[in-house]
Amino acid sequence: MADMAEAIQPAVSDPVDRSLEQARALLVEHPLIDGHNDLAWELRQQVGYDFDRLDIATVLGTTNPALPRLRCGGGGGQFWSVFVPSTLQGDAAVVATLEQVDAVHQMVERYPGDLVLTRTADEVEAATASGRIASLLGAEGGHSIGCSLGALRMLHALGVRYLTLTHNDNTPWADSATDRPAAGGLTAFGREVVREMNRLGMMVDLSHVAPTTMRAALDAAEAPVIFSHSSALAVCDTPRNVPDDVLAGLPANGGTCMVTLVPEFVSPATAAWRVEAAAAAAQVGVDASDFVAFQRFSASWSAQHPKPDATIEQVVAHLEHVREVAGIDHIGIGGDYDGTDTFPVGLEDVSGYPRLVAALIDRRWSRDDLGKLARANTLRVMRDVEAVSRDLRASRAPSLRTIAELDS
């Protein structure tokens, strides 16, 4: 076998087919861990979690990550997002998040030959060794804990291994990238949330948050952070992407940016289209930060204003920029499948990941680099977060602080 540090050489006679063949072989050796997938929300919306009506063991056009597609795409681990819109608040958000968690648990039980619930890096490795896809949970938005550290702890007990600090709207303790600043990044309670997440061993996810929140979280964090599905601001100027100074801070923190495939965050033309769609939505009283309402509006609006396509080459540009600024040890992939309506041409569903890896092979990424991108960096972050948690639990009791006490 060629040395892992050597660049994979595409064949001269048929480079496309040869690179794709090599990409598939690499993903067998390094099965991809994807940082973000919204299948659970899609199941809720389409069929109320009824797997008899939507069987993901078959290839269905209505879900990007049906299990055969995951297998075909070299999937070895998936963070299933237990997302609920930030238009839900308080108890309603907490209950809906618990229903999402329950749905993922049901899904894993329904397909035991394909999926296994995993909570640690070692369990992910064991899942791969057993030939199954490691199923991890990530909660998308701090509204899911209802400003309660007890609720945060219970999500962790149920297997949730990251919390995105905000979604499209601010929480009372953290600013979102797509809302008006209110907290100045993180409030005192927001810093306490980060502190308690570090103690628990739950990864702090900075996708969706404002740059001020990113910087405040990096300052407060005692463990590596992640961006579960964000791309590079310097390549595509949209509020959901990560500025270079934050990317440059990841090596000191040990965290990783999992580059997303959402066309609006990948392609400048598609990002401009979204700005136009948001302005059109506002004229009829639809707020672009309202995930469900804006999704419904843009689906109709795009019939007369077609959304520009994104390309694999544009995704590669983001990956290479993050690698240049943050370093190869601080990059991953978070597709956001089922979280938006279109994807780059050639990456329409999770079976397309070998095409992305093949494009990187053609850009002369080494085997070692591709292994880190696909899997090793995510596992390293998980292990580092677990190690910090073990140390903190030995010296720090669960926090009983409240938002009323800290932010009054």
N, C-alpha and C positions, 0 to 999 in steps of 0.2 A: 504493500500500500504506500502511495506517495506520502511524503512528509506533510503533516497537518498544516505547516506554515507555508507550503508552496501554493502558488496561485493555481487554480484549476484551469487547465488548458482546453479551450474549445477546439473541436476538430476543424481542420482546414476545409475539408470537403463539404460538410454540412453543419455549419456552426450552430444554427438554431436548434436542430434536433439533438445534436450532441450536447449542447449546454443544458437542454431540458432533461435529457437522460441523466446527466451528472447532477442536476439539481434534485431530481427525484431520489437518486442514490444518497445524496447528502442528507436529505430529510428523513431517510430511513435511519441513518446513523445519528442524526440530531433532530428528532421530531419536534416540530415547532410548538412553542408555548405562546399562545395569542393572548394579549393583555386585556381584550375587551370584546364582548359579544352580547348583543341584546336579544337573543332568542327568547328568553323568558318573558320579556315584555310583549314580543310578537305573539307568543302562545296565549298570553292573557287577552290581547286585543282580538285575536282571530277566533279562538275556540274556548276561551275560559279555562285553559290548561287541560283540555280533554285530549289525551293522546290517542284515543280511539278515533277522533275526528281529524287529527293531524299527527300522523305517525312519522316521526323524524328518522325512523330506520329505513324509510324509502326516500328516494330523491324527489322532492316536491318543489315546484316552482315558487311556492309561497315562503319558503325559508331558505336563506342563504346557507346556513350551516347544517343541513341534514347530514346524518352520520356518514353515509357513503361519501359525501363530498369532503367531510373532514378527513376521512381515511385517504381519499384520493389526493388531498392537498398536503399530506404529510403532517397532519395535526397530531401532536402528542400530548398537549395540555391546553385547556381553555379556561380562562376566567369568564364565567358566566355572570354578566351584570345583573344584579337584582335591583334594577332601576325602577324608580317611580318618578313621574314628573314633579318638578318643584312647585307646580300649581297646587299640589297637595301639600298640606302643612300640618304640623302638630300630630295629634293622635292618628289622623287619617293617613298621613305619610308613613308612620311607624307600622300601622296595621297592613297597609298595602305592601310595604317592604317585607314584612314577615310572610305574606302570601307569596311573594316572589321567591323568597328563600325556600318556602315549602315546595313550590313548583320545581325548583332545581333538585331538591331532595327526591321528589317523586320521579323526576326524569331519570335520575341516576338509578333508582330502584327499578324502574321500568326497563332499562336497557343495561343489565349488569354485565353482559358480554362485551359491551363497547365502552361503558363509562364506569368510573369509580370516583367517589368523593374523596378529595385529598385536601389536607390542611397544612402540610409541611413539604419542604423540598425533598426530604427522604421519601415521603409518600408519593410524590410525583415520580421520582425515579422508580419506585416499586411498581407504580401503575404502568409505566413504560415497559418494564421488564415482564409484566404480565400480559402485554399486548393490548392494554386498554388505554383509553384517553383519560388523562387526569382532569377531573372536574373541580375547579376552584370557584369561589364566589367573591365578587366585588360589589360593594354597595355604592351606587353612583349618586352622591349628593348628601351633604351633611343634614339636610332636612329629614333624612331617614332615621335620625336618632332623636328627633324632637327635643333637642337641647338637653339631653339626659345622658350622663356618662354611664348610668346603669343600663340604658338601652344599648349604648355602644358595646358594653361588655357582653350583653346577651347576643348581639349579632356575632361577636367573635366566638362565643360559645357554640353558635349554630354553624360555624365554619366560614364566616365571612373574613377574608384575609386582606382586603383593602377597603378604605372608605375614601371616595372622592369628596373633598371638603365642601364643594358646592356643585350645583348643576347650573342651569342658565340664570337662576336668580340668586341673590345674596342669601346667606343664612344670617341670623342675628349676630353671628360671631365671625363671619368670613365673607370677603368680597368675591363676587363672581366676575369673570372676564366680560360677561354680557349684561351686566346690570350697573347702575350708578354706584360709585364708591360710597360706602357708609361706615365701614369698620376701620378703614385705613390699612387694610390687609387682614390682620387677625386681631381680635379683641383679646383681653386677658383670658376669657373663657375659651376662645379659639386656641390660644397657646396651651391651655390645659387639656383640650381635646388631643392635640398633637402629643403632648406629654403622656397622656394615658394610652394613646395608641401605641406609642413606643414601648410602654410597659407591657401592654398586652401581647405585642408581636403582630400588630395589624399595620400593614403598609399605608403610609400617608400618600394619597394620590392627588397630584396637583393639576391634572387635566381639568379644564373648565374654570379654574380660578384666575383671578386678576394677577398681573405681574407683582403687585405689591403683596398679595397673599403668598405667591410663590416664594418671594424673598423672605417674608416673615416666617414662613414654615421652615425654610432652609436654616434660618437663624435659630429657630426653636428646636429643630429635630435633633434627636440623639441617635437616630438610626437612618439608614438610606431611605430616600423617598422614591416615588415613581411618578411618571406621567403615563397613565394607562392607555391613552389614545390621543396623542397630540403630535403636531409636526413643527417645522421650523419657521418662525416668523420672518426670518431674513429671506426665505425662499417664497413664501406666500403670506402677504401681510393681512392677517385676519386676527381678531382678538383671541381666538381659541388656540393660537400657536405660541411657541415658547421663544422668548427673546434670547439673543446670544449670550448676554451676561449671565442669565440663569443656566443655560446649557453649560457655560464655562464653569459654573459652580458645582456641577454634578460630581466631578472627580473627587473633590474634597469631601463631599457628603457620602459618596459611594453609590448614589442613585442611578436611575436609568430612565431614558425617554423612549417610550414605545411608540414609534412613528405610526400614524394612522393613515387609512386609505380614503377617508371621506373627501370627495372631490372638492367641496367648498373650502377645505383646509389644505389641499394639495395643489390645486390649479388656480393661479391668479385670475384667470377668466371666469372660472366657476365661483370664486369668492366674490368677484364683482357682480355676477348674476345674483348671488344671494343678497347683496346689499340692495340691489334693485327690487328683488322680491320682498324684502323686509319693508322697504319704503311703500311699495304697493299694498302690502298687508296693512300697514299702519293707516292708510287712507280709508280702509273699510273696517277699522277698529280691531284688527288682529295684531297682537304683540308677538314679534318674532321670537321672544324668549319663551313663549308658551309652546312647548314642544309639540303637543298634540294638535292644537289649533293651527299653528304655522305649518306643520306637516300637511294638514288637510288643505290649507290655502295654497301652498306652493305646488301641490300635486295638480290642482286645477289651473293655477296661473301658468305653469310650465307648458300647458297645451298650446298657448299662444306665444309663449316666450321660452323656447327650448333651452334647457340647461346645457351649457358647454360640457363636452366630455373631458375627463382627466385621463392621463396616460400613465403607463408603467414607468416611462422615462421620468415623469415628474415625481413619482414616488421615489425613484432612485436618487433624484436630486436632493430630496429631503434626507434620505438615509445618509448620503455622502456628506451633506452639510453637518448633520448631527455628529457623524463620525469625526469630521474635521475639528469641530468646536469642542465637543465633550469627550471624544476619544472612543475607541472601539469597545472598551469595557463598559460603556454607559449608553447602550442603544439596544432597542428591541422592536417588536412589532405589536401593535394593537389595532386590529382591522376595523372594529366597530361594525361588523356585519350585523344586519337586521336593525341597525341604529340609524340608517338613512336610506334614501330611496334609490340612489345610483352609486356605482363604484367605477374606478378606472377601467378602461377598456382592457380586457384580458384578465381582470381581477373581479369579475362580476359576483363570484362567490368564493368560498374558502378552498375550492378545488384548484383555484388559480395560483396559489402560493408558489408552486414550482416555477411558474413563469417569472415571478418576481426574483426568485433566487437565480434563475437562469440569466436574467438581465444583469445581476450583480456578478455572476461568473464571467459574463462578457466584459464587465468593467474591471476584471482581474482582482476581485476580492478573493482572499485566500480561504482555504478550508477552515483554518482556525478562526478567521474573522466571521465567516458565515455560521460556524458553530456557536460563536458567542451571540450573534444576532438572533439566531433561531431559538436558543435555549439557555446556554450557559450563563449569560448575564442575568436573566430572570432568576435562575436557581441560586446564583451567588447572592443576589439581593435578598431573596427569601431567607437564605441561611444567615446572612448578616443581621437581618431584622430579628430572626429567631434567637440569635446569640445575644443581641442587646436585651431582648425581653427576658431571657434567663437571668442575666445580671441584674436587671432592674427589679424583677420580681423578688429577688433575694434581699433587696434593701428598701423597697418602696411598696407601701400598701395601696390598694385601689383608692383612687381619688374620690372623695365625697364632696368636692367643691361643686357649686351650682352657678348657673349663669346669673342669677339674681345677686348672689354674693360677690361674684368677681366683676361683673359689668354694670353694677348699679351706679 
